[in-house]
């Protein structure tokens, strides 16, 4: 009886090990694929750099206006599905929070952009010079806040892109094998960017 038991146990152990290894490889392959998709999303966001550039009593250089950044559904899905732990730099890595902050920042920029356009339309339809001047002044103030927020937001995007590039290097099979045999190191996150003191808070 014992002569049949040991081969069965060894076969079961080998079979289980193979399944675990296949699952491990699949998880890492999926992780690299998702990281490449995330890199494409963040690269797209890094292209939204145009400012309004409005100033009081100064005519714009041209009629071009910014295209505010928008977050895609695939970006949101990646934040939910990506197993960041596989390539986290340390045990308190807060990359998902930073990526969520980028999404929130895009919503804020879109709102400021809509406010600027509304105020410019109000200025065009104003019936009196004082009303026109008031709307134009508020449009300029809001546009300047947009430009400041865009600069701040782009710092976050650049940091996120750098982190995704690091994660792609960490996601290589050899590096992942090394991580499997050592505990996650401790660490601290860099401080968040301070909020901008908005000049157009009552728009």
N, C-alpha and C positions, 0 to 999 in steps of 0.2 A: 504493500500500500504506500509506504513512504517513498519507494522508488518512483512512483507515479506522481506523488505530491510535489516534490521539488521541481521537476521540469515544468509542471503546470504553473507553480508560483513564479518561476523565472520567466516563463512565457508571458504570464499576466503582467509582471513588472516591466518587461521589455515593451509589451504592447501599450501599456499606460504611459511609459516614457516617450514612446513615439508620438502618441496623441498629444501629450503635453508639449513636446518639441514643435510639432506642427502648429498647434495653437499659438505658441510663443512666436514662431516665425510669421504667422498670419497677422498677429496683433502688431508686430513691428512694421511689417510691410504696409498695413493699413494706416499706421501712424505716420509713416513717411509720406504716403499719398496725401493724407489730410494736411500735413504740414506744407506740402507743395501747393495745395489749393489755398491754404491760409496765406502763404507768401504772395500768391497772385492777387488775393483780395487786398492785402495790405499795400502791395505795390500800386494797385489801382488807386487806393486812397491817397498815396503819396503824391499823386499827380494833381490833386486839387490845391493849387497854389496861387491862383489868381486873386488879387485883392480888389476891393472896390476903388480904393485910392482917392476917395472924394475929399475935397477941402472946401471950406467956406469961401465963397466969392472967387473961386478958381474953377474955370471950365475944365471938364474932363479931357484928357488927351485924345480919347476916341469914344465910340459908342459901345465898346465891348464891356460886358458885365460878367461877374463871376458865375460859375456853375457850382452851386454848393454841393458838398459831398453827400452821398446817400449810401446807406448801409444796405447791402443785398440780403436776401433771405438765406443764401448759401453761407454768408459770413456768420449770420446768427446761428445757423444749424451747426457750423463747425465749432462754435463756442460751446454748444451743448454736447456734441459727440466726441470731441477730441480728448483723449486721455493725456492731459498735460503732465501727469505724474511721471510718465515714461521718460520725459526729457527735461523735467524740472531741474533747475540748477541747485536748489537746496530745499529743505523740508517746508519752508515758509514762502515758497515762490508764489508771487501774486500776479503772474502774467494774465490769468483770466480776468481779474479785476481791471487791469490796464486796458485790455481789449474791450471790455464793457464800457469803460470810460471813453474810449475812442468812439464807440457807437453813440453814447450819450452826447458827446461833443459834436458829432455830425448832425444830430437832431437840433442842437442849439444853434449851430451855424445856419441850418436851413431856416430856422425861425427868424434869425436876424436878417437873413437875406430877404425873406418874405416881407419883413417889416420895412426894410429899405425900399423895396419896390412899391409897397403900398403908400409910403410917405411921398415918394416921387410922383406917383399917380395923383395923390391928393394935391401936391404942389401944382401940377399941370392943370387941375380942375378948379383951383382956388379962384375966388371971385375978386379978391383984393390983393394988392401988393403985400400988405402986412401978413395976410394969411399964407400967401405963397412963400414969403421969406421964412415964416415959422416952420412950415412943413419941410422946406429945404434944409433949414438948420438942423432939425431933428433927424432928417435923412442922413446928413453928413455925420452927425454924432453917432448914429446907429451903425453906419458903414464903417466908421473908424473902430468901433467896438468889434464888428465882424472881423476886420483885418487883424486886430490884436488877438482875438480868439483863434483865428486861423493859424497865426504864427505859433501860438501855444499848442494848438492841436497837432500841428505838423511835427513839433518836437516829440509828442507822444507817439505819432505814427512812425517816425524815424527810429525811435527806441524799440517799438514793437517789431519793425522789420529786422533790425539787428538781432533781436532775440529769436525770431523765427529762423534766421540764418544759423544762429548758434544751435538751435534745436535740431535742424537738419543734419548738422555735423554730428551731434550727439546721438542721432537716431541711426547712424550707421551700425551695421551688425556687430562689428568688433567692439565698438564703444558700448553697445547695449549688453554684450556679454560681460564686459568689465563691470557695468553697473549692477548686473544680477548677483555679483558676489561681494558687493560692499554696501554698507548702509548708506542711506541718503544723508549727506552732510547737513549740518545746521548752517543757517545764514540769515541775513537781513535784507530787506528790500530797500531800494533807494527812496528818498522822500518824494512824496507827490509834488507836482508843480503847484505853486500857490495860485489861488483864483485871481483873476483880473478884477480890479475895481471898476465896475462898469459905469460909464458916464451916461448911458441911455437906459436906465433901469425902468423908466416909466413909459416906454414906447408901447 
